Amino acid sequence: QVQLVESGGGLVQPGGSLRLSCAASGIILKLNAMAWYRQAPGKERELVARKTNEGNTMYADSVKGRFTISRDNAKNTVTLQMNSLKPDDTAVYYCNLEIPLKRLTYWGQGTQVTVPS
């Protein structure tokens, strides 16, 4: 059974930084993608950043230039460095693991990020 454990959320003032981390455990195929999603109150969950094991990376337009996703394939960890945070970044952030060959998707429990206005 694959498990994702997140850490690093919290309260930060506008313009500040936070770093989210996620560790995946269990049997994980080499070919996969790890990502961060977020869900704000009353809104749908949205993709923030995604990085495959081969290094292909994408970001939501709203976070380009401010957020950086990185991963350690050997350790099955993914981090999200968030800089220049804005109140609109307030949300629960979820770690996500996709294993395309098995058509499997796993989610972490979520971590709250709050940027007060």
Helices and strands as residue ranges (DSSP letters): E 3-7, E 10-11, E 18-25, E 33-39, E 46-52, E 57-59, G 61-63, E 67-72, E 77-82, G 87-89, E 91-99, G 100-102, E 104-107, E 111-114
